[in-house]
């Protein structure tokens, strides 16, 4: 039974992908996570 667990799986997958890219690719120029999630 998936339930809300799929949401956490997707979120964890996205965070893992960001972590693998490295902090050097993050650009937190906007409040919140908008800057981090924007492609550089």
N, C-alpha and C positions, 0 to 999 in steps of 0.2 A: 504494500500500500504506500503510494508515493506521498499524498497529502502535501502539506506545505514544505516538506523536506526538499522537493525539487528546487524550490526557490533558493534555499541555502546552498544547494549544490551548485547552481548556476552562479550565484554570487561568489562562492569560494573559488570556482573555476576562473572567474574574471579577475579576482584578486591575485590568484596564483599567476595568471598570465602577466599581470602588471608587475608582479614581483620578479618574474623571470626576465623582464625587459630591463630591469635595473632602475634605480632612482635617478640616474642621469637622464632618463627619457621622460621623467615627470616634469610637468610645467604648471605648478599650482599658482597660476597668476590670477585665478578667479576665486571668489569665496566658495567654501565647501569643496566638493570634489569635481566641479566643472572643469577646472584647469588640469586636474590630474587625468581625467577621462578623455580630454580632447587630444586627438592625434597630433603629433608634432611633425 
